[in-house]
Structures are given as C-alpha cells and as structure tokens.
Amino acid sequence: MTNKQLLNRRRFIGGSGALMALPLLESLQGTKQASAAESKPAPKRMVFLGIGFGVTEEVWYPDVNNVGENYKLPKVLTPLAGHKKDISIIQNLCHQYSSDGHSGSTFWLTGANRYAVPGQSFHNTISVDQVAAAKLGKQTRFTSVQLSGSNLGNASDGHGPGMSLAWNRQGKPVASWQSPVIVYHRLFSDDKTPLAQRQKNLAEQRSVLDTVLSDANSVKRRINKNDSNKLDEYFQSVREIEIRLAKEEKWLGVTKKKPSDNLREPAETLEGVEEMRMMYDLMVAAMQVDASRVFTYRMPGDTMLASLGANMSVHNMSHYAEGDRHAVSELRDRHHAILLSEFIDKLKAVKESDGTSLFDNTAITLGSNIRTKHSLTNCPTLIAGGGAGFKQGQHLVMKEKTPLCNLWLSTLQGAGINAGYHGDSTGVIPELFTA
C-alpha cells in the first residue's frame, strides 16, 4: 500500500459498504514532514450544556463571601470535587433583555432582545456556538453538532421538541439530533444503511465495527505502537457504545404502546440519565475522530426525573419550596454534576497527538438562562476545560447583572476566534485570563 493510499485512509476505513471515521494517526501521514505538521497544537473545541429549568439555588451556588480558589463546593456539586481545580463557577451573569421566564433555552446562547424588531413578537440572533462553528468547523465533517433530549419536558422552556440550543445568523433555530441511535449512525456509520438492515445486523450480532474490522487490521499493520494503542482505545469505546445502543436500536420503528391509565410505561429504550450518559460518550467519541469541534446539548427534563424515580414534571419541580419537589430538584442537580464529572474524566483520558488531552483543549459551559423557577438573574454558570485558556479553579462573583454574553465573548476570544462582541456584551471577563 502506498503512502498516498494510507493518507486516504486517515479519515475513514470501510468494509462491506460501511464507513467508519478514524482518529488522527501520525503513522498514516506518509512522510516525516507531514508527521511533523500533525504535531502542531491540537484544535480547540467547545461544548455547551443547557440545563433549561435552572437549579436549586440554595444548594447550587457557593457562598458569595467565599470567592477565589479556596471556595467551598456547594452541596449538590460535590461529585465534581475531584475536578475542583479544573472548573469555575461564576455568579451574577444575566441577559439584560430577558423578560420571559418561559424561555430558558431560547436566548441562553444568544442574549438577544426578542422585541428588537418593531411589530414582531419574537426575534433572535446567532448563538455563540454557531459563531464558533464558523471558524472551528471549517475542517470537520460536521460544522457543529446539536443534541437534545428525547423528551425535554419543555412546556415552559422556550422552543419545541427537536430543536436545539443553536440559532443561525438569521436568528432561526437549528434542528437537533434527539436519539442516541441517530447520533451514532450520523457520526460513525453509513447513513444510508436502512433501518431493517441495521436491525438484521443486530439480530446476527454484527455491527458497523465488525464490517470494517478486517480493513482496520490492515491499517494496524502499518502504524506504530502508539497509534495502534490509540486505535484500539477508539475501537473499544465504539464497541461499548454499540453494545449499549443495541437494545434501543431493536425498538426503532416499533410503535410504543400507550398505557391505559395514568401509570408511566417503563421505557423500552434509553431515557433520562442513561440517555444523557450516552450522549456525553458520543461527544467524546466524535472529538476523538475530529468529526466536529462544536457541540450543544439541550438536556432532557421529564425523562431525567422519571429515570431518577420522580413522579413529577420538570416544570412542576422547578417551582419547588420545601418537601418532595425541593428534594427532586437537588437530586437532579447532583446527577448533572455526576454526569459532568464522568464527562471530564473521559475527556482527560483521551490524549491528543501533541500530548495534551481532549479536556485541555475543550471549553465546557454548563448552565441555564433561568436561575430557578422563572427568575432570570444570576444565571447558573459553571465552566470547565482549557479550550479557552481560562484560569480555572475559582469562584467569581461579578458585579450584579454582568452580561452573560461577556462570558460568551471571553470564550470566543480565548479560543482564538476574532469576535469584537456577542449579543449585549460589554467586554470580556478579565478574571478569567488573569494568571
């Protein structure tokens, strides 16, 4: 096999009509010059994780008098204790134009004034992820990836099912991928494979990975030990994802039965926490093969609560006081922290060609445009990762009503994107860049 042929296999391998993306392998570059070029700094990435209905403010925010690096993690965020030096919490950020407590996702990444156009009751602008994608997505198969929960519980959270956190330059919503099965096949397999054939393959205990494995082995014979280990690690993660999705895929195309009373029917597919865990894993795998560098995930509400054993809607939960709703709200927040901690662990474990990790090169934001109930000030904001060059491990309490868009502008500029403003920003947040 010639060096040119090897280079052509850098992005994809194939077998029996199926295609699978490959991680970046230095051995397949063919020349020392090309290999040296691939040792340049790893690309920057961004991930925006939308909670949607705010948080349990009494136990989510650190004490405002306990700032800096030695702050105490609040109760529901203790699952992140092992990553305390790698995350930061910022208080008093908000959107000055926010006036609708039912639009927690709609304007979170835009900061737009919905009444900016006279005579129109709704107006939006481009979201920060799409600004980033215009630059970071030039060299990837997918300019950006929009994910959303299969059941958002979003009656009071803005736009409808199937829509994401992302808005284009015309202020129009960008559709999302809802099912982990759909996400998997969009990212890692031949989109044209009919559902019936995929289900047949599952019945025969075959997978996309099986169809390309012989071709992959021919590649492995021509790469060095470091790249071989990287390829094995990637294949293992894909295999684990396939195993976990197998049951869900079997039920694709099968009409769900409706319960005859008010009892909730047990899910036949991944829902709630396990669906979210799968979406996180799919994002990690997508980064491994550089399928995309910009991700938004509008996380589910009702199904998350149901998977935690709660018998209430996320909207009702958000109007908590004391008692069951407050306890469920805390439980939800704690599981968001657990899932984020697992995500960080996995990003740290994947090494780039320059020796850094995915986490070192990814800017992560977890938050909402709503603080709690329908309150719109002091938006919950947790950031992590090194993709924007931020100084992490601190609790910042900004001046009241500091524009949330100042964080979006800081993230863009920190990742090397030439942006002079975003939304209603008034500047960057200097404390994020102070050594």
C-alpha positions in Angstrom: 0.0 0.0 0.0 1.4 3.4 -1.0 1.8 6.4 1.3 -0.9 8.1 -0.6 -3.3 5.3 -0.1 -2.5 5.3 3.6 -3.1 9.0 3.8 -6.5 8.5 2.1 -7.4 6.1 5.0 -6.6 8.7 7.7 -10.2 9.8 7.9 -12.2 6.7 7.1 -11.9 2.9 6.8 -14.5 0.8 5.1 -15.8 -2.7 4.5 -19.0 -4.2 3.1 -20.3 -0.8 2.2 -20.0 0.7 5.7 -17.7 3.5 6.6 -16.2 4.5 9.9 -14.1 7.5 10.9 -10.6 7.1 12.2 -8.8 9.1 14.9 -5.9 11.1 13.7 -2.9 8.7 13.4 0.6 10.2 12.8 1.8 6.9 11.2 -0.6 7.4 8.2 0.9 10.7 7.2 3.5 9.1 5.0 6.4 11.5 5.4 8.3 13.0 8.2 7.3 16.4 7.1 3.6 15.6 7.2 4.0 13.9 10.5 5.7 17.0 12.0 2.8 19.1 10.7 0.4 16.9 12.6 2.3 17.5 15.8 1.0 21.1 15.8 -1.2 22.1 18.7 -4.5 20.2 19.0 -7.7 22.0 17.8 -9.9 24.0 20.1 -13.4 22.7 20.9 -16.5 24.0 22.7 -19.3 22.2 24.5 -22.5 24.0 25.7 -24.7 22.0 28.1 -28.1 23.5 28.7 -30.0 22.6 31.9 -33.0 24.6 30.8 -35.0 25.0 34.1 -32.4 26.5 36.3 -31.0 24.9 39.6 -31.8 24.6 43.3 -30.3 27.9 44.2 -29.9 27.3 47.9 -27.5 24.4 47.4 -26.1 25.0 43.9 -24.3 28.4 44.3 -21.3 28.8 46.6 -21.3 31.4 49.4 -20.9 34.9 47.8 -18.5 35.8 50.6 -16.3 32.7 49.8 -14.6 33.6 46.5 -11.4 32.8 44.8 -9.6 29.4 44.7 -10.4 28.3 48.3 -14.1 28.4 48.0 -16.2 25.5 49.3 -18.1 23.5 46.7 -21.8 23.6 47.4 -23.7 20.5 48.4 -25.0 19.3 45.0 -21.7 19.9 43.2 -19.6 17.7 45.4 -19.4 15.0 42.7 -17.1 17.4 41.0 -14.7 17.6 44.0 -12.0 15.7 42.1 -12.1 18.3 39.4 -12.3 21.4 41.5 -9.1 22.8 40.1 -10.5 22.4 36.6 -13.8 24.1 37.0 -15.0 27.6 37.9 -18.4 29.0 39.0 -19.4 32.5 38.0 -22.2 34.4 39.7 -24.3 37.4 38.7 -24.3 36.8 35.0 -27.6 37.5 33.1 -29.1 38.8 29.9 -30.4 42.4 30.1 -33.2 41.8 27.6 -34.5 38.6 29.3 -38.1 39.2 30.5 -39.8 35.9 29.7 -39.3 33.2 32.3 -40.6 30.6 29.9 -37.6 30.9 27.5 -34.7 29.4 29.4 -33.1 27.8 26.4 -34.2 30.1 23.6 -31.9 33.1 24.4 -29.2 31.4 26.6 -26.5 31.4 23.9 -27.7 34.5 22.0 -28.6 37.2 24.6 -31.0 38.7 22.0 -33.9 41.1 22.6 -37.0 39.2 21.4 -38.8 42.5 20.8 -35.9 44.2 18.9 -37.9 44.3 15.7 -40.9 46.6 15.9 -44.2 44.8 15.1 -42.7 41.4 15.8 -43.3 39.4 19.0 -40.2 37.3 18.5 -36.7 37.9 17.3 -33.5 36.1 17.9 -29.9 36.3 16.8 -26.9 33.9 16.2 -25.9 31.8 19.2 -22.3 31.7 20.4 -21.8 28.1 19.3 -22.6 29.0 15.7 -20.2 31.9 15.8 -17.5 29.5 17.0 -18.5 26.8 14.4 -18.0 29.2 11.5 -14.3 29.0 12.3 -13.7 25.8 14.3 -15.9 23.8 11.9 -14.2 24.6 8.7 -12.1 21.4 8.7 -14.5 18.9 10.2 -17.2 16.7 8.7 -19.9 18.4 10.8 -19.6 22.1 11.2 -21.4 21.7 14.6 -23.4 19.0 16.3 -26.7 19.9 18.0 -28.1 17.3 20.5 -31.3 17.4 22.5 -33.1 15.1 24.9 -35.8 12.7 23.5 -38.3 14.2 26.0 -37.3 17.6 27.2 -40.3 18.5 29.4 -40.1 21.9 27.9 -43.6 23.4 28.1 -42.2 26.4 29.9 -38.7 26.3 28.4 -39.0 28.0 25.1 -38.9 26.3 21.7 -40.3 22.9 21.0 -39.1 19.3 20.7 -36.5 18.5 18.1 -35.0 22.0 18.4 -31.6 22.7 20.0 -29.8 25.5 21.8 -28.4 26.7 18.5 -29.6 29.6 16.3 -28.2 30.6 12.9 -27.1 34.0 11.6 -30.7 34.7 10.6 -31.9 34.0 14.1 -33.6 30.8 13.0 -33.4 27.6 15.2 -31.1 24.8 14.2 -32.6 21.3 14.4 -31.1 18.8 16.7 -30.4 15.0 16.8 -32.5 13.6 19.6 -32.0 9.8 19.6 -28.5 8.4 20.6 -29.0 5.8 17.8 -29.4 8.6 15.2 -26.4 10.4 16.6 -24.3 7.2 16.5 -25.1 6.4 12.9 -24.7 10.0 11.8 -21.3 10.2 13.3 -19.8 6.8 12.9 -21.6 4.7 10.2 -23.1 4.8 6.8 -26.2 7.0 7.0 -27.7 5.1 4.0 -28.0 1.8 5.8 -31.7 1.0 6.0 -33.3 0.5 9.4 -34.3 -3.0 8.5 -30.7 -3.9 7.6 -29.4 -2.4 10.8 -31.9 -4.5 12.8 -30.9 -7.6 10.8 -27.3 -7.0 11.6 -28.1 -6.7 15.3 -30.0 -10.0 15.2 -26.9 -11.5 13.7 -24.8 -9.9 16.4 -23.0 -7.8 13.8 -22.1 -4.2 14.0 -20.6 -1.3 12.0 -17.3 -2.1 13.7 -17.4 -5.7 12.6 -17.9 -4.8 8.9 -14.8 -2.6 8.9 -12.6 -4.6 11.3 -10.6 -6.5 8.6 -9.8 -3.3 6.8 -8.8 -1.8 10.2 -6.4 -4.6 10.8 -4.7 -3.9 7.5 -4.2 -0.4 8.7 -2.9 -1.5 12.1 -0.1 -3.5 10.5 1.3 -0.2 9.1 1.2 2.0 12.1 3.4 2.4 15.2 2.7 1.1 18.7 1.5 4.4 20.0 -1.0 4.8 17.1 -2.0 1.1 17.5 -2.9 1.7 21.1 -4.9 4.8 20.2 -6.8 2.9 17.5 -7.5 0.1 20.0 -8.8 2.6 22.6 -11.1 4.2 20.0 -12.5 0.8 18.8 -13.1 -0.2 22.4 -15.1 3.0 23.0 -17.1 2.5 19.8 -17.8 -1.2 20.7 -19.1 -0.2 24.2 -21.4 2.4 22.7 -22.7 -0.2 20.2 -23.4 -2.7 22.9 -25.3 -0.1 25.0 -27.3 1.0 22.0 -28.2 -2.5 20.8 -31.5 -2.8 22.7 -32.6 0.7 21.8 -32.0 0.1 18.1 -34.0 -3.1 18.1 -37.0 -0.9 19.1 -36.6 1.7 16.4 -39.7 1.6 14.2 -41.8 -0.2 16.8 -44.8 1.8 17.9 -44.7 2.4 21.6 -47.8 1.1 23.5 -49.9 3.6 25.4 -50.8 3.0 29.0 -54.5 2.6 29.7 -54.3 4.8 32.8 -52.1 7.3 34.4 -49.3 4.9 35.1 -46.0 5.7 33.4 -45.0 2.9 30.9 -41.4 1.6 31.5 -39.1 2.8 28.8 -38.1 0.3 26.1 -35.1 2.5 25.2 -32.5 4.6 26.8 -34.1 7.6 28.5 -33.2 10.1 31.2 -29.8 9.7 32.9 -28.6 6.8 30.8 -29.6 8.6 27.6 -27.6 11.6 28.8 -24.6 9.4 29.7 -24.7 8.0 26.2 -24.9 11.5 24.6 -21.8 12.5 26.6 -19.9 9.4 25.4 -20.9 10.1 21.8 -19.5 13.6 22.1 -16.2 12.2 23.4 -16.0 9.7 20.5 -16.8 12.4 18.0 -13.9 14.5 19.3 -11.6 11.5 19.1 -12.1 11.4 15.3 -12.5 15.2 14.9 -16.0 14.8 13.4 -16.9 18.1 15.0 -15.4 20.7 17.3 -18.6 22.5 18.5 -21.4 20.8 20.4 -24.6 21.9 22.1 -26.7 19.6 24.2 -30.1 20.6 25.3 -30.6 18.1 28.1 -33.9 16.3 28.9 -36.1 17.2 31.8 -39.1 15.0 32.4 -37.4 11.7 31.4 -34.4 12.6 33.6 -36.6 13.0 36.6 -38.5 9.8 35.7 -35.2 7.9 35.5 -34.4 9.1 39.0 -37.7 7.7 40.3 -39.6 11.1 40.5 -43.2 11.2 39.6 -43.5 14.9 38.6 -42.8 17.1 35.6 -39.6 19.2 35.5 -41.7 22.3 35.3 -43.6 21.5 38.5 -40.3 20.5 40.1 -38.8 23.9 39.2 -41.5 25.6 41.4 -40.1 23.9 44.4 -40.4 25.0 48.0 -39.8 22.5 50.8 -40.6 18.9 50.5 -40.6 16.5 47.6 -40.1 19.0 44.8 -37.1 20.5 46.6 -35.6 17.1 47.1 -36.1 16.1 43.5 -34.6 19.4 42.3 -31.5 18.6 44.4 -31.3 15.1 43.1 -31.5 16.4 39.5 -28.7 18.9 40.2 -26.5 16.2 41.8 -26.9 13.9 38.8 -26.0 16.7 36.4 -22.7 17.1 38.5 -22.2 13.3 38.4 -22.6 13.2 34.6 -20.3 16.2 34.1 -17.6 14.6 36.3 -17.7 11.4 34.2 -17.5 13.5 31.0 -14.4 15.3 32.3 -12.8 12.0 33.3 -13.3 10.7 29.8 -12.0 13.8 28.2 -8.9 13.8 30.3 -8.2 10.1 29.4 -8.1 10.7 25.7 -4.7 12.0 24.5 -4.1 14.2 21.5 -1.3 13.9 19.1 0.6 16.7 20.8 0.5 15.0 24.2 -2.3 17.1 25.6 -5.8 15.7 26.4 -9.2 16.4 24.9 -10.0 18.2 28.2 -7.0 20.5 27.8 -8.4 21.8 24.5 -12.2 21.9 25.2 -14.1 24.8 26.7 -17.2 23.5 28.5 -20.1 25.5 29.9 -23.0 24.1 31.9 -25.8 26.4 32.7 -29.2 28.0 32.0 -30.8 31.3 31.2 -33.0 30.7 34.2 -31.7 30.8 37.8 -34.6 29.0 39.4 -38.4 28.8 38.9 -38.8 31.7 36.4 -36.1 34.0 37.8 -33.7 35.4 35.2 -30.9 37.0 37.2 -27.7 35.3 38.4 -27.9 32.6 35.7 -26.2 29.4 36.9 -22.9 29.2 35.2 -20.2 26.5 35.5 -17.2 26.4 33.2 -14.5 23.8 32.7 -11.7 22.8 30.5 -8.7 24.5 28.9 -10.1 25.2 25.4 -10.5 29.0 26.0 -7.3 29.4 28.0 -9.2 30.3 31.2 -7.8 30.3 34.7 -9.9 27.6 36.3 -10.4 26.5 39.9 -12.1 29.7 41.1 -15.4 31.1 42.3 -16.1 34.5 40.8 -18.8 36.9 41.9 -19.3 39.6 39.3 -21.0 42.9 39.6 -24.7 42.4 39.6 -26.3 42.0 36.1 -23.0 41.5 34.3 -23.9 40.4 30.8 -23.7 36.6 30.3 -22.6 37.5 26.8 -19.3 38.7 28.4 -18.6 35.1 29.1 -19.5 34.1 25.5 -17.2 36.8 24.2 -14.4 35.7 26.5 -14.9 32.1 25.4 -14.7 33.1 21.7 -11.7 35.3 22.1 -9.9 32.8 24.4 -10.3 30.1 21.7 -8.7 32.4 19.2 -11.9 33.5 17.4 -11.8 37.1 16.3 -15.0 38.5 17.8 -15.5 42.1 18.9 -18.8 41.5 20.7 -21.6 39.0 21.1 -25.2 39.8 21.9 -25.2 42.5 24.6 -21.6 42.0 25.7 -19.7 45.0 27.1 -16.3 43.2 27.1 -14.5 40.1 28.3 -14.3 38.9 31.9 -10.6 39.8 32.8 -10.6 37.5 35.9 -10.8 34.5 33.5 -7.5 35.4 31.9 -5.5 36.5 35.0 -2.6 34.2 35.6 
